[in-house]
Amino acid sequence: VFHRWDFYEALDLDATSMGNFIARIQSGYIASNPFHNAVHGADVFATVLWFMVTGGLVEAAGVSEDEFFATLIAGAIHDFEHPGVNNVFCTKSRHPLAVRYNDQSVLEMHHAAASFAIIHGDPACNFFQRMSDTQYSTIRSVIVATVLATDISHHFAELGMLKSRASSGKFLKSDPEHKADKALMLNVAVHACDISNPAKPRTIYFYWAKRAMR
């Protein structure tokens, strides 16, 4: 995918470091999890790509190469090291992650932070090393925001904001508000990809539904 969309050259990414990073992310998903495993991470990554290209989000929202790349990375890492329990369980059980993140989007905070810890803790995985500070900040900001937006507790607030902006007739059209609209759209898109199984062919939907019920 990164070769197909020319991200290595366009963003001056190191292909070896990217490969090392993706391998670490894949191995960090817990294989025994019936739902939140590496297959789910790959599924969300592929669905983000569909949203961006086939769904036309890149063109409709004026998504930059940096933002496109960032949402793909967000899809890949969004459940990294997921323990197989939800935020409420972590908070109620006083899980170390809940203590660390003050009960706020506990798992999503960890998914993003642990992924960036790999990047900055292992030079062999730091595909950002040739980027400018400005470009890094842009990509990191989108990755963190979109991963945090997968917290299901934010679902109705995000949906309400999206409906409000869409009904205004100015969504993604008004210059003063375009940046905020695009950020909202990227957040909603990655969240939608995370819970997109019911929108897929029935055999795929049933496969994931059975796993989610375990």
C-alpha positions in Angstrom: 0.0 0.0 0.0 2.7 2.5 0.9 4.5 1.7 -2.3 1.3 1.9 -4.3 0.5 5.4 -3.1 4.1 6.5 -3.3 4.3 7.5 0.4 7.9 6.4 0.7 9.1 8.9 -1.8 6.5 11.6 -1.2 7.0 11.7 2.5 10.7 10.6 2.5 10.0 7.5 4.6 12.5 4.8 5.2 11.0 1.6 3.9 13.1 -0.7 6.1 12.1 1.2 9.3 8.5 1.2 8.2 8.6 -2.6 7.7 10.2 -3.1 11.1 7.5 -0.9 12.7 4.6 -2.7 11.1 6.1 -6.0 12.1 6.3 -4.8 15.7 2.7 -3.6 15.6 1.5 -6.9 14.2 3.3 -8.9 16.9 1.9 -6.5 19.6 -1.7 -7.5 18.9 -2.7 -10.4 21.2 -3.5 -13.4 19.0 -5.7 -15.0 21.6 -8.1 -12.1 21.5 -11.2 -13.2 19.5 -11.9 -9.8 18.1 -9.1 -7.2 19.0 -6.3 -9.0 17.2 -4.0 -8.4 14.3 -6.6 -9.4 11.7 -8.9 -6.7 13.1 -6.1 -4.2 12.8 -5.4 -5.2 9.2 -9.2 -5.1 8.5 -9.5 -1.5 9.8 -6.4 -0.5 7.9 -7.9 -1.8 4.6 -11.2 -0.2 5.4 -9.6 3.2 6.0 -7.9 2.8 2.6 -11.3 2.1 1.0 -12.9 5.2 2.7 -10.0 7.4 1.5 -9.8 6.2 -2.1 -13.0 4.3 -3.3 -15.2 6.3 -0.9 -13.7 9.5 -2.2 -12.8 11.1 1.2 -9.4 12.3 0.0 -11.0 14.3 -2.8 -14.1 15.4 -0.9 -12.3 16.7 2.2 -9.1 17.8 0.5 -7.0 15.3 2.5 -3.2 15.9 2.2 -0.7 13.1 1.7 0.4 13.6 5.3 -3.2 13.2 6.6 -3.9 10.2 4.3 -0.8 8.4 5.5 -1.6 9.3 9.1 -5.1 7.8 9.0 -3.7 4.6 7.5 -1.2 4.3 10.4 -4.0 5.1 12.8 -6.1 2.2 11.4 -3.1 -0.2 11.8 -2.3 0.8 15.4 -5.7 1.7 16.7 -6.0 -1.5 18.9 -2.3 -2.2 19.5 -1.7 -4.3 22.6 -5.5 -4.4 23.3 -5.9 -6.5 26.5 -9.3 -7.9 25.5 -11.3 -5.9 28.0 -13.0 -2.4 27.6 -12.3 1.0 29.2 -15.1 0.5 31.8 -13.6 -2.7 33.0 -10.1 -1.1 33.2 -11.5 1.8 35.2 -13.6 -0.3 37.6 -10.8 -2.8 38.2 -8.3 0.0 38.7 -6.1 -1.4 36.0 -2.6 0.1 35.8 -3.5 1.6 32.4 -6.6 3.3 33.9 -4.4 4.7 36.7 -1.8 5.9 34.2 -4.3 7.7 31.9 -6.6 9.0 34.6 -9.6 6.9 33.4 -9.8 8.9 30.2 -10.0 6.9 26.9 -7.7 4.4 28.7 -7.1 1.9 26.0 -7.0 4.4 23.1 -4.4 6.4 25.0 -2.3 3.3 25.4 -2.7 2.2 21.7 -1.3 5.5 20.5 1.3 6.0 23.2 2.7 2.5 23.0 2.9 2.7 19.2 4.9 5.9 19.4 7.1 4.5 22.1 8.2 1.9 19.6 9.0 4.5 17.0 11.0 6.6 19.4 12.4 3.8 21.5 13.9 1.7 18.6 15.8 3.5 15.8 15.2 0.6 13.6 11.5 1.4 13.7 11.7 5.2 13.4 10.3 5.8 9.9 10.0 9.5 10.9 13.7 10.1 11.1 14.1 12.0 7.9 11.0 14.2 8.3 10.9 17.8 9.3 9.5 18.7 12.7 6.5 20.4 11.1 5.6 17.3 9.0 6.1 15.0 12.0 3.8 17.2 14.1 1.1 17.1 11.5 1.1 13.4 11.1 1.4 12.6 14.8 -1.5 15.0 15.6 -3.8 13.2 13.1 -2.7 9.7 14.3 -3.3 10.5 18.0 -6.6 12.3 17.3 -8.1 9.6 15.1 -7.0 6.8 17.4 -8.6 8.6 20.4 -11.7 9.1 18.4 -12.2 5.3 18.3 -13.3 5.4 22.0 -16.9 4.3 21.7 -17.9 6.7 24.5 -17.4 9.6 22.1 -19.7 8.0 19.4 -22.8 10.1 19.9 -21.0 13.4 20.5 -19.0 12.9 17.2 -22.2 11.9 15.4 -24.0 14.9 16.7 -21.2 17.3 15.6 -21.2 15.6 12.2 -24.9 15.9 11.7 -24.8 19.6 12.8 -22.1 20.5 10.5 -23.5 18.5 7.6 -26.9 20.2 8.0 -25.3 23.7 7.9 -24.7 23.5 4.2 -21.2 24.7 4.8 -19.5 21.4 5.8 -16.1 21.1 4.2 -16.8 24.2 2.2 -16.3 27.2 4.4 -12.6 28.3 4.6 -12.6 29.4 8.2 -14.0 26.1 9.4 -12.6 23.7 6.8 -9.7 22.6 8.9 -12.0 21.7 11.9 -14.4 20.0 9.5 -11.7 17.9 8.0 -10.4 16.9 11.4 -13.9 15.9 12.4 -14.3 13.9 9.2 -11.1 12.0 9.7 -12.0 11.2 13.3 -15.4 9.9 12.2 -14.0 8.0 9.3 -11.5 6.0 11.4 -14.1 5.4 14.0 -16.6 4.2 11.4 -13.9 1.9 9.9 -13.4 0.4 13.4 -17.1 -0.5 13.7 -17.8 -1.1 10.0 -18.4 -4.8 10.1 -22.2 -4.5 9.9 -21.8 -2.6 6.7 -19.8 -5.4 5.0 -21.0 -8.5 3.2 -23.1 -10.7 5.5 -20.5 -13.5 5.7 -17.8 -11.0 7.0 -20.3 -9.4 9.3 -21.3 -12.7 10.9 -17.7 -13.8 11.2 -16.8 -10.7 13.3 -20.1 -10.6 15.2 -19.5 -14.1 16.5 -16.0 -13.1 17.6 -17.3 -10.0 19.3 -19.7 -12.1 21.3 -17.1 -14.4 22.7 
